[in-house]
Amino acid sequence: MKHHPGIIPVSAAKALERLGFYGLRSILLLYMVNGSLQMTHSQASKIYGIFITALGFMPLLGGLLSDFVMGSRLTAIIGCFIQAFGCLLFLVPNTYFLYAALSLLALGQGLSTPAMMSQVSLLYKDRPKYIDAGMNIFYVTINLGALLSPIIIGYMGETFGYHYGFICAALCATAAAGILLASGQMLRDLPFRPNFSLPATKSGSLHHPAIIIGFILLFIAQPVYWYFFSNVSFSQTMLLENHTFSNGTMPRMSWYYNAESIVIMGLGIFMALVWTFINISSLLKLMIGFLIYALGCSVLVMANDNMSDFSILTTVIGFIFIQALSEIFIAPIAMAFIARHAPARFNGLILSSFLVSTYLVNAVIAWFIPGTYDTTHSYHFLVFGLVLAFFAFIFLVLFLVNRNNDTTQPDNINTPKSAA
């Protein structure tokens, strides 16, 4: 069997956890302002900002607990239960309970997110050829949960009452923990012990210089990609919002994000199948992903809200596909690359650091280069394209260097016969 059977329960648990978390976030600000708390927009935004900051750093705790205290499986289970309890605390209409609920939600996220990524990594340590495809499956389920969250929990909260949305979010997190608990046979390779106690043979493969450089580069390149991604997504929504079609209608912004998630899932499933049977270096995949987005950003230099209806729709729909395609070649592959080459004993800590790097790099860029969200300056897209093209060039060089070292396995890892 090419894929580890454990990818099924871990991915299902992640989909449910994301469904609950993103669903709760979709009604959180509305609850704080329009619910029983009756906060001002300013108060709610400040509290929400602190919550988002906590989410950015909490994964480090989850990584430490996975590696040195409880192991990735138990850490994820406890994180989901903490998240569920935090969701239930929102049922009490009190400011102090709100703070406690947000704290537990951030803590639960910090434990479960890197721990579930670490589980995928450990499941594929003995079959590294297929971790790119496995991480794609995992990534598709994340997007599935994110897509359904406002449809199910958001609608339930706004239609029947916010407390129903909170209860539903708690049930999703509890179900995620239950799946990880009940899948003992499928997750037998994930014992309830610290990752640090794993055999030294699962030591990773940070030996070849090209791999080490690529490993370090991803801690900068992917966060920069996500920062540009956010800017470009904002520009596309503004392009739609500022344009009135000839029949007098204005597009709904929600369809842009829903369409993107649907395309990502379709491409993700297709590429997971492709990469299961076709062996391509992760470095080459990353190069393709950065190059695709670089070319897309360069094309956007010519986009403006004075274009015809057909040109606007063609630009936006075309770029949704470009964004989704680049994301599938970058996000899950970057996680797989880090997971494949990180030592199993420090898997959780390294993956959590990778998650935190995205938050830190985005914060640094926003601090030192303000105004990048100003879509009136199209030269921003040209700069984005040049930076991403530079990253693509570096990954191409690393691929060529590493290919000469070993052309039989992806990224210089020998796969045991039992994994085929």
N, C-alpha and C positions, 0 to 999 in steps of 0.2 A: 504494500500500500504506500503510495507516494506521500500522502498527507497524514499527519498524526490525527487520530480520531478525536483527540482532545481539543482540536481547533473548533469543533462544533459547539460544545458547551461553553467554552470561553467566549466565542463570538456571540452566541445567543445571550449570555449574561451581559456582555458589553452593550449589545443593542438595547436590552431592557434598561440598563443603568443610564444610558444616554437618553433614552425616551423619557425617563423620569426626570433627569437633571435638566435637559433642555426644555422640557415641558414646564417645569417649575419656573425656570428663568423667563419663559415667555409671559408669565403672569405676575412675576414678582414685583416689578415696578408699578404695575397697575394696582396690585393689592396694597402696596405701601401708600399710594396716592389716593386711590378711589375706594379702598376697603375701609375697614373699621379704624385703622390707624390714622387716616386723614392727614398724612404728611404733605408738606409742600414739595414741589418738584425739586427744589434745591436740596432739601433735607434728604429726600429719597436718592437723589443722584450721588450725594456725598457718601452715604452709607453703601450704596451699590458699588461705588468706585473702590472703597476699602475692601469690600468683599471680593471684587475682581483681582485686586492686588494680592490678597491672601491666596486666592486660587493659583496665582502665578508661582508662588514659592512653596506651597504645601507639598507638592510632589517629592521634594527632597526628603521629607519625613517618611513618606511611603517607601521610597527607595532604600533608606536606611533600615527600616523595619523589615523589609523583604529580605535584605542581604544578611543582617546580623541578629535578628530577633525571632521573627515568626515565619519567614518564608513568603514567597509571593502569593501562594494560594490563600493562606490564612489571612494575610494582610488585606487582600482584595475582599474576602468575605466580611471581615470586621469593618472595613471601610464602607461596604454597601449597607450594613446594618446601622452604622453611625449616620450615614446619609438618610436612611429611612426614618430614623428617630428625629433627625433634624427637620425633615419634611413635616412630621406630625406636630412639632413645636410651633409651626406657623399657624396652627389651629387656634392657638391662644392669642387673642387680640391685645397684646401687650408689647410695649417697646423692648423691654428687657428680654422677653421670650423671643422677639424678633432677632435681637443680637445673638442670643444663644443658638437659635435655629441656623442663622447664617454661619456662625462659627463651626457648628457641627457639620453643616453642608460642605464648607470648605475643607474641614478635616477629613470627612469621608471621601471627598473627591481626591484629596492629596494622597490618601492611602490606596484607593482602588485603581486610579488611573495608571500610575506606573507599575503597580503590581500586576494588572491584567496584561500590560505590554510585556512585562517580564515573563509571564506565563507562556505567551506565544513564543517568545525567544527560547525559553528552556525546552518547550515541546519540540522545537526544530533544531536543537543543538546537534542531534545525531543525524539529521537529514538537511544540511544547510543548502543543498541545491534547490529546495522547495520553499524556503522561508520567504522569498519575495512573493510567491503566489499565496502562501499562508497569511502573510501580513496584508495582502490585498483583500483576502476574504474578511479578515478582521476589520479592515478599514471600511469596506462596504457596509458592514453591519453598523459601524459608527454612524455613517451617513443615513442609513435606514432609520435608526433611532432618532437622529436629528430631524429628518424629514417628517416623521410621524408625530413628533412631540407637540408642535403647535396645533396640528390637526386634531389630535386626541385630547391631550391635557389642556392645551390652550383654549380649545373650544369648550371643553367641559367647565373650566374655571370661569370663563367669561359668560357662559350661558346659564349654568346652574348654580354658580357660586364658587368663589375662590377655594373654599375649604374642600370641595370635591376634587379640585385639581391637586391640592396638596396631598390628599389621601391617595389619589391615583399615583402620584409620584412616589410616595412611600411604598406602595404595593409593588411598583416596578423595581425599586432598589432591593426590596425584600426578596422578590422573585429571582433577581440576579444572584443574590447570595445563596438562595436555595438551590439554584442550578449548579453552582460551584460545589456546594456541599453534597448534593445528590449524585454527582458524576464521578464517584470514586474510581470505578473501573477505567473510565476513559481518561481520567486525570491521574492515573497511578504513577506517572513519571513526575508528578508535582507533589512530593511529600510535604507534610506539615512540619518542615524544619527549615532553618535559615539557608539561604542560597550559599552562604559562606561554607556550609558543611558539605557541599557537593564535591564529587571527585575532582582532583586536580587535572584529570584528563580533559575536562570540559573547560579548557583554559582560554578559549578564544584564539584569534589568529593575528594579533597585532605584531607581525614580524617583518613583513615586507615594507620598505619605505613608502611605496605608493599607497598601500592600505592605510598606513599611519597618517599620511598627509590627507587622504580623503576622509578619514575618520574625524580628524580635527577640523577640516574645512567645513564639514556638514554642520558643525556647531555654530558657524557663522552664515553659511550660504542659505540654509533652509529658513532661519529666522528672517533674513533679508528678503527671501522670496515671499514669505507670508506677509511682510510689511508692504511690499509692492502689490501683492495680491489684494490686500485690504484697500489700498489706494485705488487700484484699478476697478475693483468691484463697486466702490463708492462712485467713481466717475461714471460707470455704466448706468447705475441707478439714477444719478443726476441727469445724465443724457436723456434718459426716458422721462424723468420727472419734468424737465424743462421743455419737453417737446409736446405739442398738441397736434394730434393727427388731423388730417384734412376733414374727417367727419366730425371733428369737435370733441372726440373722446381722448381721455388720458389713460395710459396703462397703469395697471396695479403693480406696485413694487414687489409684492410678495411672490408674483409668478417668476421673477428673475431668480430668486434664491431657490425656489422649489424646482424650477427647471434645471438649475445647476446641479442640485443634489441627485435628481433623477438621472441626468447624464453621467454623473460620476459613478453612480451605482451600476449603470449599464456597462460603462467602460471598465469599471473595476472587475466585474464578473468575467467579462470577456478576456481581459488581460491576465486574470488569475488562471484561466484555462490555458492561455497561450504559454505563460511562464511555467506552468506545471510540466509541459511537454517539450518546450523549447528553452534551451539553456543559453541565456545571455548575461553577460557581466553586469552587475549592479552599477558599476562605474559608467558603463555605456548607457544604461537606462537613465541615470541621473543627467548625463550630458544631453541626451535627447530631450528630457523634460525641461531643463533650463533653456535650451536652444529654442524649443517651441514657444515658450513664454516670452523669450526675448524678441522673437520675430513678431509675436502678437502685439507686444507693447509698442514696437516700432510702427506697426500699421495704425495704431490708435492716435498717432500724432496728427493724422488727417481727419479724425472724427470731430464733429461739432454739431450743435443742436440746430443748425440751419439746414441740415441735410434733408432730403426728401423722406417721406414715410418709409419707402422701401429701403433706402440706404440706412436709415436708423435701425430698422428691424434686422436687416442683414448684418449690420455691424454688431449689434448686441447678441443676436442668436449665434453668429459665427464665433464671437469671442467667448460665449458660454462654453462652446465645444472646445475651444483652445485652452481655456482655463481648466476645464475638467480633464482634458488629456494631459496637460502638463502636471496637474495635481496628482494624477494616478502614476505618472512616471517619477514623481519626486517624493510626496509625503509618505506613502507606505514603503517605498524603496529605501528612503533615508532611514526610517525606523528599522527596516530589515537589515540594512547595512550595519547600523550601530549594534543591533541585537546579535547579528552573526559574529561580529568580530570582538565584541566585549567579552571579557572573561565571565563565565557563569557565576562565579563567586561574588562578583560586583555588578551583576547584571542590572539589578534594580536601581542602584545608585547612579550608574552611568546613564541609563534610560531616563531617570528622573531629572538628571542634570541636563540632558538633551531637551526635555520639555521646558525646563526653567530658562534655558538659553534663549528660547523663542521670545519669552516675555522680556528678558533683560535687553536683548538686542533691539527689540521693537521700542522699548522705553528709551534707550540711548539715542536711537535714530530720531524719534519724535522730539527729544529734548534738544539735540544739537542741530537738527535740520527741520525747523518748524515750517508749516505751510505746505507740506507736500500733498495735503488733501485738497489744495486749491486747484480745481480742475480747469480753471481759465488758462493755465499755463501748460500747453500741450508738450512743451519741451521736457517736462517731467517724465513723460512716457519714453522719450528717446533716451534719457539718462537711465531709466529703469532697464530698457532694452540692452544698453551697453554694459551695464553691470552684470546682468544675467548672462549675456553672451561671454563675458570674461569668465564667469564661473563654469559655463559650458566648456570653454576652451581648456580650463584647468582639469576638469574631469576627463576630457578626451585625452589629454597628455597622460594622466594617471592610468587610464585604461590601456593605452598603448604600451606604457612602461610595464604594467603588471601582466599584460598579455604575453610578453616575451618571457616572463618568469614561469607562467603555467597557463597553458591554453586548454587544458582538459576539464577544469572545474571553475565555477564562478569565483572570482576574487581569491584565487589561490587557496581553496579549501578542498581537501580530499574527502569525498563522501563515502562512508562505509557501504559495503555491498548490501547490508541488511536494510538500508534505508530506501533501496530501489523498489 
